[in-house]
Structures are given as C-alpha cells and as structure tokens.
Amino acid sequence: MNDFLPSASWDRLRHRAALLKRLRAFFDERGFLEVETPLLSADTVVDRHLDPMTVCVAPAGTGDGGRPVEWLQTSPEFCMKRLLAAGGEAIYQVTRAFRQDERGRLHNPEFSIVEWYRVGDDYPAGMDLLADVAGTLLDASAVQRVSYGGAFERAAGVDPHRADLAALRHAAAARAIDVPVGYEDADRDHWLEFLFDRCVAPQLGCDQPAIVYDYPASQAMLARLGDGNPSVAERFELYVNGVELANGYHELTDGAELRRRNDAVNALREVDGKPALPATSRLLAAMDAGLPACCGVALGFDRLVMAATGADDIRDVLAFPVDRA
Amino acid sequence: MASYKTNEFRKGLKVQIDGEPYLMIEMNFRKPGKGAALFECKLRNLLRNTILSRTYRGTETLEAADVEEIDAQFLYRQGDMFVFMDNTNYEQYELTSEQVDDAAKYLKEGLGCSLMLYNGNPISLTPPNHVELEITECEPGAKGDTATNVTKPAKVETGAEFQVPIFIKEGNIIKIDTRTGDYVERVSN
C-alpha cells in the first residue's frame, strides 16, 4: 500500500509552514514570549467532554501524589497559567495536544494547538487580540462579532440563556431537526450544544471570520462569569465557514470557584459513565497563590491551515494523520 | 452477539437496528465546540436496500448483525427461485428473483458469486465484477465495422440483453462489467 505517503499535498505543507512563520512573527512583534511546557503532566484539564490519554510513566503508586499515570495534555492551559502566576506577562506556545477518540473530518487525536495569554487584558481586549490574529493570518479585512444569545435566537428562535429544556426540544421539533438517538433524556446543555451545532454554527463566519461571545453560564469552563442578568460566561470562540477555530476566556482566577466547577464536572462525568479526572492540581495551587487577571485563547492550528487553504478535511493539512502515523 | 461502541463505528460495519441488518456506509464524527461528541451515520438496510440516517451520542452502542459473506456458485433456476451452492460445504441456498434483482442478468450455470447470509439465511448476492457471456441472438453487423462507439442490442445465454458493438456476432463470447452493465471486450469469436 501507499500509506507511507503524506495525505497533505506539498503545496499545503508549504502553506502550513508559511502560516506558522507568520504566526510566530505576529506574537514576537507584540512582545510575547514563546514558551514550552510539558506534554506529559501529572495534572489534566477537568472537562466533561474531553478525554485525556494516559501514559504510564512511573510504576503504579509511585507517581505524583500516588497517581500511577501521567496525562498527555489536552491543551497547555494549566502549565501556561502556572507561568503567569510565576510572573509571566504575555506568553504564547505552539505545541501538540492529544484527545482520546477524536477522529473525523475536523479531528485528529493528535493535533497542533496555538495558545496565548496576556496579563491585564480584559474581556474586550482578549477578543480584540483574537480578531487581530484571525484578520492577519486569514487576510480578512474585518472580523465580525456576534453574541451567543443573539445568534442563537436568530437561528433557532429561542433565548438560550432563559429557555428551559421543553422550549429547546420544541425549537428542534419546529425546525424538523433530526435528533440523535437517546436525546430524550439528554440534559439542557446537550440540547443547547446540539441546537447551536445544527442551526447556529453553519451560519457563522461565512463572509468573514466571526467571534461569538457571552456563552451560557453553564458552559463557562475556565472563564469567569459576567455580572449581568442573566449571568453569562466571558468566553468567546472564533468561527470560519461554520467551523470553530479558537476558544478564549476572560480567565477565571478564583481557585475556590474552580474547585467547585471541577467537582461538578466530575459528577457529570460519572453520569456519562466516564472516569473522574484529578480534582486537585498544581494549577489550583497557582491560583491560590494568585493568578493575575488575563485573557487566554487556544487556536486549532490545523483548522486555521484548513481555513487558509480551503481544505475541508483535516487530513488535507496533516503530513501523517492518525491512520498513517 | 457482539456489540459496537460509538468509538468503534466505521464504514463497512454490519449492525442490527430495529430487528433488521444494516451496513454502515458513512460515518461522520462531530464534536461541536466544547460539547459532546456525536456520530452521524448513514446505513443501508441489507434486506430492503433503503437508506437510514441516524445520529448517535457517545454513550450509545449498536448490536452487531449476524451477517456473513460466502463464496457460492449458481446451480440452476426453478421458476422464481435461484439455487446456489456453498463452495466449501456444498450446502444449497435459494434466493427469490426479487432478492437476486438485477444480478439475474449475469447468472449462468457455475458462475461464482458472493452470497450474503443473515442469521444463516441468504439475503442477497454479488456477482463477480466481470462475467463472460455467449451471444445467442443479434443482428448481423456491417462487415469491417470495428468501431466500438456504435452499438446494437444483443441477447446472451442468460436471456438478458446488452448493448454491444456492431461487429459482435452470434456465438461470440463477450465480457460485461456487472457494476455498470457495460460491454468491456470480445473474449472469443
């Protein structure tokens, strides 16, 4: 078989290399420090829908805190925030991230991620910087901004911050959307994500890149909550042609709140039949010591290359996707 | 029977849904934003040939369908029934003309086919990609005309009709591509 050959064309691989150079130049010119943090860590992001891969580094019981395994990072977030707590001001990183069972047209279980943080950036400044990155690397003259609630209401006809489960189900039925098997007992967040994916996302970023902001409070992840009513998460995402390219937060800095969220996420993972993830971490220690107010963004570099080169399968921008790795 | 978790879903899987066997012909992994993974599948019903679109969440499983493919040869036709024999254990299987469908055009005695069994019963067959058939009836062609782009109908030994080039004569053996029903070449005079 010819599966020793790359799945991306040389044209796209050259384009990819050029984009990487421009990306580094973009951050270097703005005084960001490029950093490197471990791919293998005793800590991992605690997320309901992210499954980290484990690697056995030390014999059972001899690892950090008695844990026998280490985690391949799903993003460099924890270690980069520890650098901020230790005095880092504006840092970026280009690295690999790993996510179990994610493979498809837009996913490879090992992928390239660009992540950056800047201390002192408030919520609008964080979005401004992302818009600047998108405009520069995708040669876009303007980047659109839409609120999650506004875009949702226009596309799906319901207010995502206030609608109850019945109203969300009704919105799907009214639009004759094919509902996944077993969704009868899915919770409110599943329905929000599902409707967003089917109705809202396909319309985002079609003419120019779009930043969606103000996510439902229940989907805050590591973002802080705003003071408004209803309370929304100060979280934003970049979309191009209906595909999510980046996710950013006005970062949560309160360690006690993160402990509460970690416990809540682990309770949901148990409901989903998934193993709990470590609720304690060195990030929590860093937050207790003092994480300065900042914004941070993670950008899927492979998807950026896809958007820049008009590829519609991630295989077209990777030399060797998982089945040829 | 075994079952498949969503992370084992892939094209070519044969699964049981609502009591009927399906072949997974498309599988698309979707993971919206930071949300839950969804597995969008297109499935072909192996009994009725209909297409089903279904989306599954990560916690779902599908039961494997008891479907196997065996090498068999066509023995004879009796009324509406087509009789085949398993090449390894000589067991005989019957398919209705409805199940044989379009493939009946290619079934001559002794033709090797792939037979699909569901719970041990035959449900469909796939003929080889190419079959050789003898012409039994056709208009005589113009002498010396060797063009292949001008065609005429010709009847073959199975009773079926195919479009063949003008120079083909009765008694010729021709090769047909069973996936398209197109004439490929003349094998012998």
Interface residues (C-beta under 8 A of the other chain):
Chain A: D47 R48 H49 L50 D101 E102 R103 G104 R105 L106 H107 D178 V179 P180 V181 G182 Y183 A186 D189 H190 E193 F194 F196 D197 A201 Q219 M221 E237 E244 N247 D272 G273
Chain B: N7 N28 F29 R30 K31 P32 G33 K34 G35 A36 A37 L38 S53 R54 T55 Y56 R57 G58 T59 E60
